[in-house]
Amino acid sequence: MLGSKLDDYMRFNETALSLRSTRQSVLASNIANADTPNYKARDIDFSATMQAALAKANPNAQQSLATTAVKHYPNPLQDAGTLADGTPLLYRGVIQGAVDGNTVDMDVERNQFADNAIRYEAGITAINGQIKSMLAAIQSGS
C-alpha cells in the first residue's frame, strides 16, 4: 500500500522525465541526420503522449497484454511511426525544403533540443524536491 502511494506521488515527474529523455533521442537523431538525403525530421507530441502515458500508468486504466518473449508481437503492433514504448512519432512540418528532400532545419532542431534539455533539468529539480520533502517527513517523524 505504501509503495503504491509513493509510486503515485512520483509518477508524474517520473513519466515526464522518461518522455523528455525519449524526445531528446528523437531530436538528436534529427540533428545527426541533417545531411542525410530524404531524411524526414521527426518529433513527438509531448502533451498528448504525456496524457496517454499517465492514463496507461493509472492502475484503473485498461491493461494491455504483456509480452514475455522477444518474438511476441508488441501490443499494439508497432510500425515505423511508433517507438518501442508505444510513443507515436510524428513528422515535423517542413519550414524550408531542401533539394535533397531532407526536412531537418538545424535552427529548429537546436532550439527544440535546448528547450527539451532545460525542461528535463527542471524535471530533475522537481523530483529532487519531492525526494527532499519525503526525507524531511521521514526524519521529522522519527
Salt bridges, closest charged atoms under 4 A:
ASP8 OD1 - ARG11 NH1 2.65
ASP43 OD1 - ARG23 NE 2.83
ASP43 OD2 - ARG92 NH2 3.07
ASP107 OD1 - ARG110 NH1 3.32
GLU109 OE2 - ARG92 NE 2.73
ASP115 OD2 - ARG119 NE 2.95
